[in-house]
Amino acid sequence: MSSEWDRTAREVLVDVAPEAAAVLDRLACGVVPRMAGLTALARVTCAGALGLEPLASVSTPTAEPAAAAFAEQFSLDVSAVTAAQRADLEAVLGGRAGEFALAVYAADWVPRVRRTLAELFCGAGEWPADVDEVDGLWPAVGEYVGAVARLPLLDPALTELVRLRGARQHECRMCKSLRSAPAMAAGADESLFDAIDDYEHAAFTPRRRIALELTDAMIWQPAYLPAGMLANVREHFSPAEAVELVLDISRNAVNKVAVSQDRDQALMPGGLQRYEVHADGAIEYGEPIRLG
């Protein structure tokens, strides 16, 4: 008897998370007309750096070394984007630098999601490739955050562990300073969060450890996902849960946009703060957390 694992990634994604799948398609296919060449550059640069299939383009990549250097560093390790790289990008693009960073996020993370789901399931299926003109990418990014937040299956503590692992890998100062109110209400505390940095040796459940392994793999080696790890995901997560986990990891990586532009300052430098993501994707920041 066949199972959901025997279906294509595209089929399962659309069935399990239709709203998120539709917005992900918009990120994959949306191009700001005045930035078509730069978007093409971001797509070939990010995919080339990661060893993944690039998103489709309708324009020849613009030959712009500053934009290429920024996109490559964004993909490989966003925490290492330098002040000089940011300055060079702004010198060339001016007010378009922020929009370019959003195009780089799409070029960087949509292929990671597609590759991971294709390896978890029975191949990719047919991803949409028709490129559409859009006024800007930020509305789609915001809608993606909300659509993924509304997925219902993963428990809040596991979701928060995955978010914090990504935050620490990307060195996002704001994300590292936040703690999920629902996760804390479910019993998660700093002793649990502190164990993230050495999760391989921590007393985590198999589900939590495997979720963190997948987080690291998608961040650092998305083209070389270990077969054993993928098998463990299939063993400990349902197909729908696995889709939600992959989307969670990609949603969290939106923090790379702020990190790349040095706009990830914590709201409470040196402290911790509660937060909650509502069904509409809006983030509510709560009271400071007192430790000890």
N, C-alpha and C positions, 0 to 999 in steps of 0.2 A: 504494500500500500504506500502510495506516495505521501509525502508530508510537505509542509510549508517550506522546509529547507530545500526541496527539490524544484521550487519555482524560481524564476529569475528575480534578481534584485529589484528591478523596476516594478514588476508585478506586486511583490510583497510590500514595497515602499508605498505604492499608491493605495493599496488596500488598508494597510496598517495606519498610515499617517498621510491621508490625502491632502490635508491642508498644508502641512509642512512640505510635502512632495511638490505641490504646485508652486510654493514660494521658492523652493530650491531650483525649480525649473526657470523661474524668473531671474534668479541670480546667475544661472548658467547661460541664459540666452539674452539677458538684458545688456545693451551697450548704449552709453551716452554718445550721441552722434559726434560731438566735437572731440571725443576721446577715443574714437574707434581704433586708430593706430596704436595709441598707448595701451588700450585694453588688449589688443592683439599681442603687443609686446609683453604685457603682464602674463598672459596665458601661456605663451611659449616659454617664457623665462621660468615661471613657477613650476610648470610641468617638467621642464628640462632639469631643474634643480632636484626635483623629487623622484624622477624616473617614472612619471605617470603620464597618462594620455591627456593632452591639453584640451580645454574647452574649444568649441568651434569659434572661428572668427570670420568676419567678412572683409577685413582690411589687412593690408600688409603691415607687419609690425613697424612702428616708428623706430628709427635708429636714434635712441636717446640713452646714452650711457648712464646718466644719473638715475633715470627711471628704472633701467635694467638692474643696476646695482642695488637699488632700494628693494625691488621686487624679489630678487634672489635672496637677499639677507632676511627679508620678511618671511620667506618660506623656510629657510634653513634654520634660523634661530632669531626670532624677532627681538629677543632681549639684547642682541648684539648690534642692532641698528645704531649707528653712531650719530652724534650731533652733526658731523660733517656730511653724512649721507642725507640727513633731513634737510640741512641747509642747501645742499646741491639740488635736491629735488624741488624745494620751494623756489630756488633761484630760476629754475627752468619752467616750472608749472605755475608758480604763484598761487592764486586762490584755488586752482584745480588740484592741488596736492592732496587735499582731504578726499576728494572724489576718487582720485587715483588709488588711494589706500583702500577704499571700499572695493574697487575693481580688482585689486590685488588679493583681498580677502576671498572674493568669489573664485578667482583663478587658482588660489592656493587650496581652498578647502572643499569646493564641490568635487574636484577629482579625487580627493582623499575619501570622501563619503562614497562615491561611486565605486571606487576600487575595493574598499572594505566590504561593502554590501555584496559586490559581485563575488568576492571570495568566500563570504559566509554562506551565500545562497548559490543557486545553480547558474552562475554567469550573470552578466550585466542585464541582458535584455536590450531593448531599444530606448536609449536616452534621447530626449528631444535635442535637436541640433540647430533648429531654425533661429537665427539671431534676430531679435526685435530691438527697435530703438526705444529708449526710455529717457525720461527727463532727469532721473537720478537714481542711484542705487540704495540710498539710505532708507526709503520707505520699505523696500523689500527686505533689507537687513532687519529692520525693526519688526516687520511682520513675521520673519523667520524666528526671531527670538520668542515672540508670543506663541506662535504655532507649536514650537517644540515644548514650551513651558506648559501647554495644555495637554500634552500627552500624559496618560494617567497611570502607567503601570509600575514604574520604578519607585521604590520607597525613597522618601526624602533624604535619609541618611546616606544611602548609596549615591544618590544624585549629587549630594554636597561633597562627598569624598572625591568623586570624579571631577567636579568643578574646581575644587581646591588643588588637586594634582595638576590640572592644566594651568591654573593660575600660577603655581610655583614653577612649572616648567617654562612658562612664558615670562615670568618675573613681572606680573601685573601687580603693581602696588595696591591699587584699589581692591582688586579681586581677592588678594591675599588678606586684606584687612576685614573682609566681610564674612559673616556667618549666617547660614540659613536659619531663620526662626522656626520653620516647620521641622527641620532636621534636629534642632536643639529640643524642640517640644517632644520629638520622638526618642530622645535620650542621648543624642550625639553630644559630645563635649570635647574639650581641648585635648584630653588624653587620646581620644580617638583620632582627632585631626593631626596631632603631633606624630602619630604612627604612619602617616601617609608617606613621609620622606624615606622610610625604610620598610615599605609595605611587604616586600618579599619575605621579611623575617618577623613581621608583626602577626599577632594572633587574630588575623582577619578571617572571616568566613570565605569559603571558596568563591562565592559570587563577588564579594568585594575585591578580593585579590585579583580575580580575572578581569573585572571591570577596570581596575587601575592598570593592569598589564595592557589591555586594549587601548586605554588612553595614551600610554607611553608609545605604543606601537604606531598609532595613528599620527602622533606628533612627530616622532623621530624617524620612523622607517615605514611610511605608508605603502611603499612599493614592495616591501619584503616582510609581509605579515607572517609570523611563524605558523606553520600548519598545526602544531600542537596547541598553540594558543587559540586558534580559530575553532579547533575541535572542542576545547574547554568551554568556549562561549556557547557553542551549540548544546553542550551537555548541561550547562547550568542556567541557561536562559532560554525562554521560549523564543520563537522567531519574532514575535511582536516586541518582546522586551529587548531583543538584540537590536532591532531597528531603532527603538527609542534610545538605547545606549549610544549607538553611533551618532544619532542626531544630537543628543546631549553634548557629546564631545565636540562636535562641530559648532554647535551654538555657543558653547563656552569660549571657543577660539575667536569669537568676535572681539575679545579683549586685545587681540593682536593689533587691531586698528589703532586703539588708544596708545598701546605700548609703542608702536612704531612712530607715533607722532609726539611722544613724551607728554601725553595728556592723560596718564593713568594715575595721577596723584591720589592718594587715599583721602577720603573725606575727613578721617580722623587720624592724622599721621601719628604713628606709634601706638595706636589703640585698635580695638576691635569694635565692630558695630553689627547689629542685627539687620537683616534685610529679608524681604519676601518678594517673589515675582508673582504678580497677579495674572489672572487668566487672559487679560488683554495685553500681556507682555510688559506692563508698567512695573517698575521696581519701586517698592516702598522701603525707605531707609528708616530703621527704628532706633532704639536707644543704644547707647554704648554698653558694652559687655564688661562687667567687672569680674576680674579673675581673682581667685584666692579667697 
